[in-house]
């Protein structure tokens, strides 16, 4: 009998994220009034996905904005073991990549498929880490988040992730994600996946597999099947 697949990321990334489920102390500090800890209504830090293998397997980091409001009926638990809570929200995030899905996830799948056209979704997500520039839903969908909240979340969670993965291809998707991370070296930029004009955005997304192929030529990743980085036709 095969083992049940894991949906939380590798231990190094998990260790960075686990304090968010204490719950995160910023709910009562910098994010008071901006973010919500309402697990039974689906409001927890969430939206990140990938890194299912080992840290060394990750080739690409995609930085998105923040999770939208939870789907109707989403109900999380704060388990005694924070690892169980993390696994729960990651398993839910993985489910959003299966039909029927909204354009946001369809566009992310487009990026994954042009980067690794020969691999199934779970195998693609061993090679990519998709993370949020702010881990909780904005007070209003696609609205602004107080700068002090953004800075606190960046310092506590995103900055350590980017330091851990600084030698990978890192792409910020959209102007809001770009602004939140500031002028970090070795970060590339592409259009947001939550776009009303995916055809125009695809021109910027198509550069991502080229960036991956460039990194592989400089430092070949271990155990990659041939042709993974080729764009689909």
N, C-alpha and C positions, 0 to 999 in steps of 0.2 A: 504494500500500500504506500503510495507516494506521500511525502510530507506535505503538509498544508503550506501554500506559498506565503511568504512574508511580504507585507506591504509597507512596513516602516523602513526607513533608510538604514544604511550601514551604521555601526555603533558610534563612529566618530560624529556623524551628523545628528544621530539620535541624542547623544549626550549634550549637544548644543541646544536642542529643542526641548528636552524634557523639563527644564525649569518653567516653561510656559504652561505646564499643567499642574503646578503646585496648588492653586492656580498662579498665573503670572502676577508678580507683585505690582506691575505697572497698572493693573486694573484699578488699584487704589492710589496710584501716584500719577505719573505723567499721562496715563490714558483714562483717567477718571472722567466720565462723561463722554468719552469718545469711543471706547471699545466696551463690549459687553461680555460678561461671563455668565451665559445662560445656556448651559449644556442641553437642557430639555427642549430648548427652542432652536438648537443647532448652532449656537454662538459659542465657539471656542477658537483659539488659534488653529488655523487649518489652511488648506489649499495647496500646501507643498506636497510633492510626490516624486518618487524616483529613488535612485541610489540603492536598488534592491540587492545588488551584489556586494562586492568589496569596495572600499574607498578608491582603490587603484583602478577599478573598472570605469569610473566616471570620467567621461571625456568632455562633457558639455554641461554648462550651468546656464539655465534660462531664468532671468529675473522678471517676474510679472508684477502686478500692482498690489492688489489686495483681494481677498475672497469676496464675492458678491454675497448678498443675503442668502441664508440657507434655503434649500428647497423646502417646500411645504412638507411637514411631517418629519423632518430631520430631528432626531432625538439622540443625544450623546449621553454617556455616563462619565463621571470622574471616578475612575477605578482607584483602588488603594495603590496599585502599582501603576506608576505613571507610564511605564512602557506599554501597558494595556490600553491606556487612553490614547497614546500616540498611535498605536497600531489601529485603533478604531477609526480615528479621523483619516488616517492614510488609506485604509481600506475603502472608506466612503469616497475619498478623492479618486481612487482608482476606478470605482464604479461609474463616475461621471464621464469616463472616457469611452464608455460603451453606449451604443445607440439605445434610445434616442438621446442625442446630446445637443447642447446648444452650440452656436457658432464658435464660441470661445474654445471649447474643447475640440471641435472639428478643426479649427485652425492650428491648435497645438499638435494634433495628430498629423496634419499636413507637414509641419516642420519635422516631426519624428520620422515620417515616412520618406522624406527626401534625404534625411541624414542616414537612415538605416532601412532602405527599402526592402531588404530581404528578411527582416526579422519581425516576429510577432511583438505585440505591444509590450508584454511583460519583459521580454529580452531587450527591447529598446529602452525601457525605463531602468534597466541596470546601468545604462551608459549615460544617462542624463539625470541631472538634479534640477527640478523645477521648483523654484522657491518664490515666496512673496516678499516684496519690499516693505510690506506692513502685514502682520499676521492675522489681523482681525478685520471684519467688515467695517467699512466706513459708516459714519452715522446715517448717511443717505447713500443709496447705491450710486457708485461712480463719483461720489462727492469728495469734498476735501477732508483731510484729517489734520488736526492741529500739528504745527511743526514740532512742538515739544514731544508729542506722541510719536511722530515719525522718527525723531532723533533717538528717543529711548529704545524703540523697537530695533532700529538699526544697530545701535551700540550693543544691545543685549543679544541679538540673534543673527542679523544679517552680516554684520562685520566679521564675527567669528567664522561664519560659513565661508565667506569670500576669502578670508585668510587661509583657511584650510584647503581651499580649492584654487588658489591663486595661479597655479601653473596650468590650469585647464582653459578651454575656450569659454569665456563668459560673455553673455549677450543680454543686455537690458532691453526689454520689449516695451516700447512706448515712452513718451516724454515724461510721464509721471514717475515711472521707475527710474529713468535716467536722472531726473532731478534729485530723487531721494538718495541715490548712491553717491552723488557728487562727482568730483573729478578723480576717480580711481583709475590708475594706470591699468592697461591691458584689459579694458572692458570695451566690447564692441556694442553697437546699437542697431536695432531694427524696429520696424513698426509694431505697434501693439497688436496682440491677438484678438482683443475685444475691439474689433474695427467694423465699420459699416461698409468698408470697401476692400474686401480681402484680395481682390485681383491686383490692386495697386500695391498692397502690402506684400504680396508674394514676391515681388521683385527684391524686396529687402530681406525676406526670409531665405531666399535662394542662395544668399551669400554664406549662410551658416554651414552647410556641408563643405563649402570651399575652405572655410576657416578650419574645420575639423581635418580636412585632408592636408592642409598646411601644417597643422600641429603633428599629424602622424608622420609626415616626412621628416620633421625635426626630431620627434621623439616617438617612435612607434609604440602604440598601445599593445599590451600583452593579449594574446589569444583572440585577436579579432578575425572573424572570417573574412576572406578576401571580398572586396567590392562593397563593404558596408557603407563607405562614405560616398559612393557614387549616387548622383541624383537620378531619381526615376525619370523615365522618359514620358 
